[in-house]
Amino acid sequence: MDPDPSPGPDPPKSWSIHTRREIIARYEILERVGSGAYSDVYRGRRLSDGLAVALKEVHDYQSAFREIEALQILRGSPHVVLLHEYFWREDEDAVLVLEFLRSDLAAVIADASRRPRDGGVAPLRAGEVKRWMLQVLEGVDACHRNSIVHRDLKPGNLLISEEGVLKIADFGQARILLDDGNVAPDYEPESFEERSSEQADILQQPETMEADTTCPEGQEHGAITREAYLREVDEFKAKNPRHEIDKETSIFDGDTSCLATCTTSDIGEDPFKGSYVYGAEEAGEDAQGSLTSCVGTRWFRAPELLYGSTDYGLEVDLWSLGCIFAELLTLEPLFPGISDIDQLSRIFNVLGNLSEEVWPGCTKLPDYRTISFCKIENPIGLESCLPNCSTDEVSLVRRLLCYDPAARATPMELLQDKYFTEEPLPVPISALQVPQSKNSHDEDSAGGWNDYNDMDSDSDFEDFGPLKFTPTSTGFSIQFP
């Protein structure tokens, strides 16, 4: 019998995470709990002390860089998911080791919606709602104080521990804003390995921050450079259609937001993709990683993003908060659009049309003149969407769901709102009801949180009634009834 072969280099990245020797030496990988086009998530156990962890294998450099950078900055924030350590080298996907959180706010909402209502009152007690809101606000406040815009806040990305502590997760779309309002570039001249001493102090795991000692034959040890990284990205893009690798669209990512991991995708195909909302995607990001409008999940996406803006800031998270809080109060999504156009239509039906009167400067949005809606004479108003809610609850949501981003209340302003200091007071975290596991559905999954079986695909124009096409100097305008 031939002798056992000597250990060779690690298998290529197409192989399973189970073959990553530097990982399996420290962790037992128990099961895969989430999977998407750009990341896979596993439940694991740290061998040194038995700690339960989530191992997130990110198949996209850009998303990995963004998430690691944001989580390092936010380390120590009690309402942001904890990054224990990460593994990364030039020829392998990044693997983030995160704290394991088995539930999320989507599960809280789904669980409460299944309980019987008492006289029309939502099953979630006001004190519970307030405590969930406070935790979300404290987490977002930590992000914004550090100039981090999350860009994909939704119930499925608000994870919850068994003790009831809520933590913001999935920073793969997050961006760091600079003092001048621009965004920090995605790619640093040095790699994470070159900054290992600084990160070792932060993550307290210096051995995993260093370059792997096993390199393919003929290749030098050391960090991947900016040039090498960009070259790899170019080569990858040349081999793959752009729609498969453009992370900004959040498309094709499956139901993988469970357990401190990935983004659940905006699966629906928009009939006007490429003509009015997706201009930034078509143009692509520049070398400095400029912002794009195609971020976040549709139901929680701010109007400026739906109109193609690439000049936005922390305020897009505030709109998402308004949608999340409304859903906490009613246990139903506020604007469950089946396409970007339908999303705008639902917003207008509640809040009225977008105009210079309610948002000075809105007519300068990239797609404002490309598509228009008939004037809504009598919008139904937030009060109609929030039945059985108090005046203070409606006011809280209204302060976030403002067309003008500058008018939206900041997390710190809301944390000081009298709503949280008046009876009934927020319950202690220990009194919160936490579901045993994450909700299995998301708003863009088949059926969604609520079963919208009457909704057809985005490409069904009959849902919108007669359309009016008007030629313009740059193409055409589409008017919806």
N, C-alpha and C positions, 0 to 999 in steps of 0.2 A: 504494500500500500504506500502510495506517495506520502511524504511528510506533509503536514499542514502548511499551507503557504503562509509566508510572513505577511503581516498586516500591510495593506497598500494604502494609497491615498483615499480620502473619503469619496464616496460615489458622487456623480454629478447631481445637480440640484433637482433633476427630474425624479430622483429617488425620494423615498419617504423620509420624513423627519426622524423616523425610528432608526435610521442609519447614521444620523449625525452623532459621531462619537463624543464630541465635546458636550453634547446635550444629554445623551443617555447616561453619561458618567455621573451626572448630577441630578437627573430627574427620571422618574418612572412615568412613561406616557401611557395613560389609562385608556382614553377613548377620544375619538374626534367628535366634537360637539357643535361644530359649525364649519361650513365650507362655502367658498365663493370663488369667483374668477381671480381675485387678487389676494386672497388670504385663506388660510385654514386654521382652525382653532382646536386645540386639544386640552382636555382636562388632564392634569398631571399631579405628581406628588414629588416634593423635594426629598431626596434620599437622606439628606443630613438630619432632618428633623420631622419629616412626614407632613410638612406644610402643603395644603392643597393650593395649586396654582393653575392658571390658564396660560398655555403656550400658544402664542399667535405667530404663525409663520406668514410673513408678508412677502408676496411675490412681486412687489413693485418698489423699487428703490425710493422713489419720491415720497410715497405714502409712509414708508418706514422712517425716512429721515424726518418727516414732519411729526410723526407720532412720537418718536423718541425725543426729539428736541423739545416738544411741548410738555411731555411728561416729566422730563428732567427739570424744566423750569418750574413746573407746578408741584414738584415732589414736596411732600409735607402738607399739602392742602387736604384737609380732612374729607372734602367732598369731590375729590378727583381720584380716579383709580390709580393704584400704586404700581409703578414699574419696579420690579425687584432687580432685574438685570436684563441684558440682552446679548445675543450672540450674532455676530455679523462679520463676514469676511468677503473678499472680492468675488469669489466664485459660488457663493451660496446666498439664499434668501436670508433676510434678517428674521430672527426669531425673538420675539419679546416675551419675557416671563412676567406675567401680570398676576395680581391677586385674583383669586377665584371668587366670583360673585354669582350666585346661582339664579337670581331673579332680577327683574327690572320694573320700571314704572308702567310699561305696557301690560305686564302681568297683573299689577295692582289694579289697573283700570279694567282689564278683562275680567278679573276675579270679582270685582265689585259689581260689574254690570250683570253678572249672573245671579246676584242676590235679589230677593224680592224687595220692591220699593214700598215704603210705608207712607201712604198718602201722597204719592208722587215725589217724595223726597229721595234724593240719591242715597244709596247705601253707605257711601263714604261720609263719615261724620265730619262736620266743619273743622273740628280740631285736628283730625287726621289730614285733611286737605291742606290746612295751614302749615302743618309740620312738613309735609312733602314739599310744598312751595318754598318754605324757608330753606330747606336743604338744597333745592335746585338753585335758588338765588345766591346762596353762599358759594356754591361751586362755580357758577357763572361769574360772580363777582371776582373770585380768585383768578379766573382766566382773564377777564378784562383788565384787572389791575396789572396784569403782566402783559398787556397788549396782545393777547391771544384771542383771535376770533375762531370759534369752533367750526361754524358753518354747516353743522349737521345735527343740531339739537333736536331730539324727538324722544318720546317715551322709551323706545327700544334702546337708546344710547344712555339712559339714566339707570345705571345698575344699582342693585340693592343687596346689602349683606343680610345674613340671617338675623342679625340684630336690628335691622331696620335703617342702617346708615346708607344714604343714597350717595352715589358717586358718578360723576360724569366720565364717560368712556368714549372710545373710538375717535381719536384725534388725527386720523389719516387725512382729513381734509382741512385740518386747522392751519392757520397762517399766523405768523408773528408780524404785527404792524410796527413800523418804525415811527419815530417822533414826528416825521414830516408827513405821516399818513400813508406812506408807501408800505409795501410789504417787504419783509426780509427775503433775500434770495433763498431758493430751495437748496442750492448746492454750495457747500463750503469748500474752500481750497484744500483744507485738510480733511481727512476722513475721521470717523469716530475713533479709530485706533490711535491716530496721532494725538487725539485729545484725551488719551486714556487716563492720564494722571488726574486731570480735572474731574472726569466722570467717575473715577474710582472713589473720590471723596464724596461724590453725590450718591452713587449707587451702592457703595461699600462692597463692591465685588470686583476688585481690580484685575483678578486673573482672567475674567471673561472679556475685559475691555481691550486686551492686547491682541495683536495679530495672531491668527492661528499658526501653530508651528509646523503644520503639514501643508506644503505647497506642491502643486503639480511640478513634475520634473522640468527643469530648465527655467522655472519662474522664480524671480527674486521674492524674498519675504518683504513685507512692508505694506503700507496703506495704499489703497486705491486713490489715485489723484483725481482732481476735478476733470482733467482732460481725459483720463482713462474712463471715468464714469460716463462722461458725455458721449464718448466714443461707443461705449457699450449700449447706451440708450439709443443712439443713432442706428447701430447695427440691429438692435432688437426691433426698432420701429420699421426698419427696412424689410424685416421678415414677417411682420404682423400687421394686419389692417389697423388703421388708426383707431377705429371705433372699439377695438379690443383692448387698447392700452391707454386710452385717454381716461385717466382716473377722475378728472373733474366732473365727468358726466354721471358718475355713480351708477353706471348701467351694467347689467349682467353680474351683479355681485351676490345674488341669491339671498336667502334668509340666513345671514351669518352674523347678525349683530349680537348674538347671545354671548354671555360670559366674558365681558370686557374685551370684545374682539372687533368685529368688522362692521361695515355699513350695509344695511339692507337696501337693495337697489331701488332705483326709480325705474321699474321694469317697463312701464308702459311706453310704447313708441309714440312720440308726438307727431301729428300729421304735418306740422310746419317746422320740424327740426331743420335747421340750416337756413331758414328764411327770416325768422324774427327773433327767437330767443337764443338761438345757438350760434350767433355770430362770433362770439369770443372763442367758442370751441373750434369753429372752422378756421379762424385765424391762427389759433394755437397760442401758447404762452411764449413770451419772449425769454431771452437769456436770463433775465432777472426774476422770472417766475411771476409775471403780472397776474392779477386777479382775473377770474373768469366768472361769468354769471351762472354757469352750470354746476352748481354745488347744492348740497342739501337735498332732503327728500321733499317732494313736491308739496305735500300737505302742510309743511311747515316753512315753506320758502317765502321770503319777503317779496313784496311787489316789485321792488327795484331789481331783484334778480330775475323775476319773471319777465321784466321788460328789458333784459339784456345788459343791465349796468355792470361795469367792471370797476366802477369808482365808488366803492362802498366800504364800510368799516364794521365796527363792533355792533352796530345797530341791527344788522341782519339777525344776530342771535336774539335780540330783544323781541322781534316779531315772532320768532319761533317760540319764545317763552309764552307769549300771549296765546298762541294756539295750544300749547301744552297745558297751560292753566285752565283754559276753557274746557279742554277735554277732561281734566281732573274734576271739574265742577259738574259736568253733564254726563260723563262716561261715554261720550260720543265725539268723534272728530269734528272740528268746527268747519273746516273747508276740505272735504274729501274729494278733491278734483280728480277726474280721470284723464286729464291732459293739462298741459300748461294753460291752454286757452280756457278750458273749463274751470281751472283753478282761479284764474282772473275773474271769470264770470261769477263764480260763487262769492268771491270777495266783494265784488261790486254790488251784488244783490243784497249784501248785508250792510256794507259801509257806504255805498254810493259810488258814483263815478270818480275816477281820478282826474283832478284838474289843478290848474295853477292856484285856485282859491284854497284848496286844502293842502296842497304841497307846492309851494313856489319853486319853480325850476324843473318840475316833473316832465314838462314838454321837451326837455333836453335829453331825456332817457333815449338810449339808442333805438329802441323799437316802438317808441310812443306813437309815431306817425305811421308806422307800418301796419298796425292793426288797431281797429277801433270798435267800440261797442255802442249800441244805441243808448241814449240817455235813460237812466233809471230814475223815474220820477219819485218813486216811493220806496227807497231801500228799507228792508225789514228791521234793521237795527240790531245791535248786539243783545238788547234786552229780550228780543224774541228768540234768539239762539241760546239764551241762558235762562230758561224758565226755572222758577223756584229758587233763583239765586238772589242774594241780597244786593242792595244798592252798592255796598262796599265791594262785593265780589265783582259785579259788573264794572265798576269803576277801575278796579285793579287791572282787569283784562283790557279795558279801553285805553288805559295809559300805555299799554304795550302795542296794541294794534292801531297805531297811527300811520297814516300814509307817509307823512313827513318823518324821515328817520331821526331828525334832530329833536323832534317832539316826544320821542319814546322815552319812557322812564328808565333810568339805569337800575341795575340790581341794588346798588346802595340806596338809592332813593326809595325803592320798594321795600327794602328791609326795614326802613324807618316809617313805613306807612302804618297808620293807626289800626288798620285791619288786623294786624298781627298782635296788637296789644289789648284788643277789646275781646269781651266774652263772645263766644266760647274761645278760650285760649288754646294755642297749639298743644296737642297732647305730647307727652314725653316720647322720645324715639322708641323706648322699650314698649310702648303701648300700641305701636303701629302693627297692622296686620300685614304680614309679608307672605306672599304665595311661595310655595315650595320650589317652583321652577319658573323659568322664563316663559312668557307667552309665546306660543308656537306660530302665531301669525303676525304679520305686520301690514301696514297700510297698502303696500304695493304688492303683497303676495296675493295669490288667487283667492278671491273672497274677501280679503282684507280683514281688519278687526271686526268690522260689521259687514254682513254679507250683502254686498251691492250687486246682486245677480241681475238687476235690471239694467246695469250699465254695460254697454258694448265697448269695443275697443276704441282707442283714440282716433282711429282713422275713419270712424263712422260719422260722416258729415251730417247725416240725417238727424243726429241728436241735437244739432245746433240750429236746425231750421234753415231757411233760405240764407245764402251767403251773398254778399255784394262785393264783387271784385272791381277795383278801380286802378287803372294804370297810373304809374308814377314815373318820375325821371329815373329811378333806380330799380324799378320792377313793378310791383303792384301792392295795393293795400287791400286788406280783407276786413269787411265789416260784419260783425255778428249781431243778431237780433237781441 
